[in-house]
Amino acid sequence: MLTLRALPVSRDEGNSLIAAYHDGLAHHWSPARRLAGHVLALAGRGGWSAAERLYLGHGIRLHGLSMKDRKGLHRLLNPAAFPLHSNPLKNKQLFAERAVGLPLPDACDPDGMNLVDWLAGQDDIIAKPSYRSKGQGVERFVRQDGHWRADDTCFDSVALAVHLHSLWRQGGVIQQRLPTHPALVDLSPGALPTLRIVTCLNEESVPEICAIALRLSAGGPRPVDNFNAGNLVLAVDDKGRCGIAWRSGGKRPPSRHSRHPATGAAIEGMTIPDLAAARALAMRAHDRFRAGFTVIGWDIGLTAQGPVLIEGNWNPGTDIVQLVEGRGIAQSRLGELYRHALAQLPASQWRAAPALQRDRK
């Protein structure tokens, strides 16, 4: 995989964030590197994809940040992201070590405990591979009638332990699946609902919450609440009240829902529990992971025991934030802090960011 930084020949000055990003590249790059960036732009490797045009209107895109441009920008702001094996926001085992003391799901370390014995005390678990995103590869195992089941596959405890050991050796994690907060059970029937809370270091180098979105399972077979998996996302105001939910339509525009499409439970106007505690957890988490990370997207599970830190993302998706807020990132506080951080980058960091950059693991 590569990080690509496309540099249009004619730059759009109307988008203050993209202008700051592209101007920084153009100012610090050599003529040969600028030419490489121009070639990438002419080849369509920057800007908006067809999928993004489906669910982000023209007015949002005018001041927005596309997925193609986002990664190159985030890699500048989060220099600790690579190599991936030392990135605590991508290496899930390293994340668990760094986050000790924060509320986390109960997990098993097969190197330090007997996995079969740990499974004996569980009825519902989640296994996640490292170095993946968008909920890819996540598996759920439920104990039924003395056996463990995942979709149509059945394991005894020993066979499941062998399967999980293989995932662990590749850097994955094995966790208890936490019960959803009772107030949200009918709003997220297939997976634990999570708050995506984006924090960014501000002008005083203090973590600041800049965006919040709630992700809900639409009730499909996958044990994840990711929007791209056909699930729901919505805005949450400062008092914890839910807005209209958007459901991913795949190759069709997203649909709007004031009630859950599977359970009929009211979404719009619902007040989510424990928002203040979830916000405080995101702030604590960024302070713990601040070295080398200016911006982080936190996934915080809303469980029956309170907010729990699920994971952090070094390259958080800005698409769902722009969708639920109905505006481009450049018009938000997050965009303001992005511009501030870009302005503070030393020339050496800009020069070390080529048009094509290998994603070292």
PEMOKA-V914582 format. One record per helix or strand. SS is the DSSP state (A for helix, B for strand). FROM is the first residue (numbers start at 1). LEN is the number of residues. Records with the same first field share a line. If there is no record, write none. Layout:
SS = FROM-LEN ; FROM-LEN
//
This chain:
B = 2-3 ; 107-2 ; 124-5 ; 139-6 ; 147-4 ; 153-3 ; 173-4 ; 180-1 ; 194-8 ; 207-10 ; 232-5 ; 241-9 ; 252-6 ; 259-1 ; 266-1 ; 271-1 ; 295-9 ; 306-8 ; 356-3
A = 16-13 ; 31-12 ; 50-6 ; 58-5 ; 67-11 ; 79-3 ; 84-3 ; 92-7 ; 115-6 ; 157-13 ; 182-6 ; 227-3 ; 275-14 ; 319-7 ; 329-3 ; 333-12 ; 347-5
//
